[in-house]
Amino acid sequence: MTISFDLTGKTILVTGASSGIGRGIAVAAAEAGAFVVLVARNEERLKETAALCGEKCAIEPCDLMETDKLPRFVMNLAKKYGPFSGLVHAAGIDSVCPVKLIRAETLISAFSINCAAAILLVKGLTAPGCYNEEGTSVVLISSTAGLVGDLAQTSYCTSKGAVELAAKAMALELIPQKIRVNTIAPALINTAMTTDGMYAESKKISERLIQAHPSGMGEVDDVAAGAVYLLSDASKYVVGTTLLIDGGYCAQ
């Protein structure tokens, strides 16, 4: 029996590749042999990721909030780089906002980037000539917040919960095309967004969240390793499931 996590010969599209989990996955995929197409809004930060990936990458800046343009965007990339063997949607919006302060714009923004963008990227991928007909893997970065509730995160939990069910529905629909769809649900991960961003604004929430995780805060590499597994042929029979990378958070 030979189990391979090698991504050599695969072209992988990674959104949110300018920082955090997206950057970690892009670098890990490149190290595993893939050619990685890096997507995010900030071109300068994409260049930083590209420097970490070496020669096995290309930069394609895109505003993923312009969701109507995403199917055509993927199709154009496939014409440029060839069919994709993998797509990772790691771009996302998180926010701490009590229900009493939520505005429609907050919900719409979270859903647009976290869920709608994911679905429309996959729509573009399913077009003829855009995916590897021998087998393609879609990995959507969800969250434990999409599986269990959390204080002051109604918009985030809602959007990530939608990602979870969207992935299952698309997985069943796309099996005939040999496109596998799965999600990764990380718990609290040590990124700039968590340590310097929203959680830094509320010390009380930050401390409570860290204490709630049995294994403490996870690292980007923990998630990247899971993504490489799902992108590789080692996971060829894994379809429509959620890979929890949470240090035991959801086992409580």
N, C-alpha and C positions, 0 to 999 in steps of 0.2 A: 504494500500500500504506500502511495506517495501523496503526501498532503503538502500543497504549495501555497504560500502566501505571496508568491512572486507576482508583481504587476507588470513585468516587462511586456512590451507590445501593446499595452492598454493606454488609451487616451481618456483622461479623467477630467471632468469639469468640476471645479470647486468654487462655490460662492462663499462670500464672507472671508475670502482668502487673505485679506489685508491685515488680519489680527486674530488673536485668540484661538478658539477651536478650529476655525476655518484655516488659519495659517498652519496650525499644527498638523492638520490632516493633509494639507497640500504638500508640506515638506516630507511627511511620512510616506505619502504615495510616491513622490519623486524618488525617495531613498529606496523604495521597493521596486523601482524600475519603470514606473509609469511616466508618460508625458502628461503634464498637468496644465490645464488652461485655468488661469487665475482670474477670478471675477470679483469685483467690489467697486465701490464708488471712488475711493481714494487711490489715484494712480501712484502717488509717491510711496504710499505704504505697500502697494502691490509690488513695487520695485524692490522693496526691502524683503518681501517674501520670496520674490524671484531670485534674489541673491543667495537665499538659503537653499533654494531648490536646485541651483546650478543651471545647466543647459537644458534640462528636461522640463521646460515650462514656457508659457507665453502669457502675456498680460492682456486682458480685455476689460477695460473699465466699463461699468454699467450701473445705472441707478435702478436697483431692483424694485423700487417703489413704483416705477412705470410698468406696472404688471401687464398691461395690454400688449406691450412690445416684446415680452419675454419669449413667447413661442417662436417668433421670427428671429429673435436674437440667437436662440439655440440653433435654429436651422442654418443660419448664416455661419455660425461657428463650425458646424459640421461640414459645411462646404469648404471651409478654409483649412480645417485640421483633420478632416476625415471623421468617420463614424465614432461615436463615443462608446466606450465599454463601461463607463461609470459616470454618475452624476451625484455630487454631494451638495446638498443645500444646507450650508452652515450659517448663512447670514440670518440675523434675527434682531428683534427689538425686545428689550426687557424694561420693565418699569415697576416702581413701587408706588402704588396709588390706591388709597382706600376707596371703597365703593362710593362714598358720599362725595368724592372729588372727581370721579370718572366723568369724562366728556366723550361724546360720540367720536371725536377725532382720535382719542386715545385708543378706543376699541378698533376703529378702522385702520389705524396705522399698524397696530400689532397684528391684526388679522392679515393685512395686505402683505407684509414682508414675511411673516412667520408661516402663513398657510397658503394664501392665494398665489404668492410667488412660487412656492414649491410646486403646486399643481400645474401652473402654467409653464414652468420650466420642463416638467415631465411631459406636458402636452407637446411642446416643441421637440423633445427627444424622441417621441413616438413616430414622428414623420418619417417616411421612407428615406433611407440613406443617412439617417441621423444617429442610428444606434447599431451596435454590433449584433448582427442576427444570430451569431453563435452563442450569445449570452451577454446581457448588460445588467449592471447592478445600480440601483438608485438607493442612496442613503440619505434620509432626511433627519436632520438633527432636531429632535424633539426635546423633552425635558421631563424630569420627574414631576414637574408642575403640570404636565399634561395628563398625569395619572392620579395624582393626589392634589388636594387643595392646599393653598398657602395664604397666609395673611397678607392683605394689601396687594395681591397679585391677580385679581380677577381677570384683567384683560390678558395677561400673559398666560395664565392657566387655560383660559378659554381658547386662545389661539393655538396653543400647543396640544390641547385635547383634540382640536379639529385636525391637526396634523396627524395625530395617531390614527384616527378613523379614516382620514383621506388616504393614508398609506395602505391600510388594509383593503379599502375598496379598489384602489388602483392596482394593488398587487394581484387581486383576483382577475381583474379585467385584462392585465397585460401579460399574464402567464403564457398565452398562445404566441406572443411575440418574443418569448424568452427574455423578458425584462422583469427582473426581480426588484421588488420595492420593500424596503425595511426601514425601521427607524432606530436611532440611538437615543436613549433617554438618559442624559447625564444628570447627576445631582449638582451640588455646589462645586464648581470648578475654579481653580485659581487662574483667573484672567484679569486683564485690566478693567473689564466691565464690572467685575465683582469687587475687586480690591480697591480700585480707585474711583469707581463710578457710583452707581445707585446705592449700593450697600454702605458705602462710606458716608452717605448722607444721613443714614440712620444707624447709629452705633447699636442701639437696642435690637433692631431687626437683624443686623449683621451678627451680633453675638448669639442671638437665639438660633439663627440658622446654622451656624457652625457647630453649636452644641447639640443640635438635633441630628447631626450626621455621625454615626458610630465610628467611622474611619476618618473623620475630619474632612477637610477640603481635598478634593481630587485635583489632579494635574492634567494639563492639556494632553500630554502623552498617553494618559490612560484612555482618553476618548479616541485619539488618533489610532491607537493600536486596534481598537474595535472597528474603526472605519476601514482600515486596511484588510482586516478579516472579511468584512462584508463585501468589499470590493473585489476580493480575490476569489479564485475558483474553489477555495477551501470551503466556501459557504454556498456552493451552488444549489443546495437543497433547502436553503433558508429563505423563506418567502413570507411576507406579510406579518413579520414578527417585530418585537421590540427588544433590542439589546439594552438592558439596564446596566449602566455604569455609574453606580451610586454609592459604593462603599457600605451597602446594607441599609440605606435610608428607607427604602420601601419595604424592607423585611420587618419593620417595627409594627 
